[in-house]
């Protein structure tokens, strides 16, 4: 079975114009491998998918798999951006903890369906707000176009999860 990503039907902007830039690197790194990053989100969606599968909630499990694939695409895109910005795409926490490696302890391990959905909706809202704050700091730099495109996917994920939550609550 092939699982496509749940993403807006627009290409990601090219990263060919991104040049080494320590300031932008510091801004983007947090979205890559912090406690509230694409790495953490990917792991959380995979975990929640496994729980939904165990609960025989196949439709939502499939949606979670598709979202996780999209989040992996975001992780990959940010990793490429980090290298172009002059950084090393290691899974380390951003400053001030910059020499500490990422830990999966930040994954939300809830197992109740409504709680999982609410946690993930809140996470998408936090991601959207975080990316919008990044845009304010990045201004017109080339990496900003990629961030705007990622926001579109995050809004789609939030809205999709909110629909499932509403459906679950109406039962």
C-alpha positions in Angstrom: 0.0 0.0 0.0 1.3 3.4 -1.0 0.8 6.3 1.4 0.9 9.7 -0.1 1.5 12.8 1.9 -1.3 15.0 3.1 -0.1 18.3 1.6 -1.3 21.4 -0.2 -1.1 20.8 -4.0 1.7 23.3 -4.6 5.4 22.7 -5.0 7.9 23.7 -2.4 9.9 26.8 -3.5 13.4 25.9 -4.7 16.3 26.4 -2.2 18.8 27.3 -5.0 18.9 31.0 -3.9 19.6 30.2 -0.2 23.1 31.2 0.8 25.1 30.8 4.0 23.5 33.0 6.6 24.1 32.4 10.4 21.2 34.6 11.5 18.7 32.7 9.3 20.3 29.4 10.3 19.6 30.2 14.0 16.0 31.0 13.2 15.3 27.9 11.1 17.1 25.4 13.3 14.4 25.4 16.0 11.8 24.1 13.5 14.2 21.3 12.6 15.0 19.5 15.8 13.7 21.2 18.9 11.1 19.8 21.3 8.5 21.6 19.0 10.1 20.7 15.7 9.3 18.8 12.5 11.4 15.9 13.9 9.3 15.7 17.1 6.0 16.1 15.2 6.9 13.3 12.8 7.7 10.9 15.7 4.5 11.9 17.5 2.3 11.3 14.4 3.9 7.9 13.9 3.3 7.0 17.5 -0.3 8.2 17.4 -0.9 6.4 14.2 0.2 3.2 15.8 -2.2 3.8 18.7 -5.1 4.5 16.3 -4.3 1.4 14.3 -4.3 -0.7 17.6 -7.7 0.9 18.4 -9.0 -0.2 14.9 -9.6 3.4 13.9 -8.2 2.8 10.4 -9.4 6.0 8.6 -7.7 8.3 11.1 -4.7 6.0 11.3 -4.3 6.4 7.5 -4.6 10.2 7.8 -1.9 10.2 10.5 0.4 8.2 8.2 -0.2 10.7 5.4 0.5 13.7 7.7 3.6 12.0 9.0 5.0 11.7 5.5 4.3 15.4 4.9 6.1 16.3 8.2 9.1 14.1 7.0 9.1 16.2 3.8 9.2 19.4 6.0 12.1 17.9 8.0 14.0 17.0 4.8 13.4 20.5 3.3 14.5 22.2 6.5 17.6 20.0 6.6 18.5 20.9 3.1 17.9 24.6 4.0 20.2 24.2 7.1 23.0 22.9 4.9 22.6 25.8 2.4 22.5 28.3 5.3 25.9 26.9 6.4 24.8 24.6 9.1 25.1 20.9 10.0 21.7 19.2 10.0 22.4 17.1 13.1 19.5 16.5 15.4 20.7 18.8 18.1 18.7 21.3 20.1 19.0 25.0 19.2 20.7 27.5 21.5 21.1 27.7 24.4 21.1 23.9 24.5 22.9 23.6 21.2 25.2 20.8 22.1 22.5 18.5 23.4 21.0 16.0 21.0 17.3 15.8 20.4 15.4 13.4 22.7 12.1 11.7 22.0 11.0 12.6 25.5 9.2 15.6 24.0 6.8 13.4 22.1 3.3 13.4 23.5 2.5 9.8 24.4 -1.2 10.2 25.0 -3.3 7.2 24.0 -6.9 8.3 24.3 -8.2 9.3 20.8 -9.7 12.7 21.7 -6.6 13.7 23.7 -4.4 12.6 20.8 -6.3 14.7 18.4 -6.5 17.7 20.7 -2.7 17.5 21.4 -2.0 17.3 17.7 -4.4 20.2 16.8 -2.7 22.3 19.5 0.7 21.2 18.1 -0.2 22.3 14.6 -1.5 25.7 16.0 1.9 26.1 17.8 3.8 25.2 14.6 1.8 27.7 12.6 2.4 30.5 15.1 6.1 29.5 15.3 6.5 29.6 11.6 4.7 33.0 11.4 7.1 34.4 14.0 10.0 33.0 11.9 8.7 34.9 8.9 8.7 38.2 10.9 12.4 37.5 11.7 13.4 36.4 8.2 11.8 39.3 6.3 12.3 38.9 2.6 15.1 36.3 2.7 14.8 33.4 0.2 14.2 30.8 2.9 10.9 32.7 3.9 9.2 31.4 0.8 9.7 27.8 2.0 8.4 28.7 5.4 5.3 30.2 3.9 4.7 27.0 1.9 5.2 24.8 5.0 2.6 26.9 6.9 0.0 26.0 4.2 0.5 22.3 5.0 0.4 22.8 8.7 -3.0 24.7 8.3 -4.3 21.8 6.2 -3.2 19.3 8.9 -4.8 21.3 11.7 -8.1 21.6 9.7 -8.1 17.9 8.8 -7.5 16.8 12.5 -10.2 19.3 13.7 -12.7 17.6 11.3 -11.9 14.2 12.8 -12.1 15.6 16.3 -15.5 17.1 15.6 -16.7 13.8 14.1 -15.4 11.8 17.1 -17.2 14.2 19.5 -20.5 13.9 17.6 -20.6 10.1 18.1 
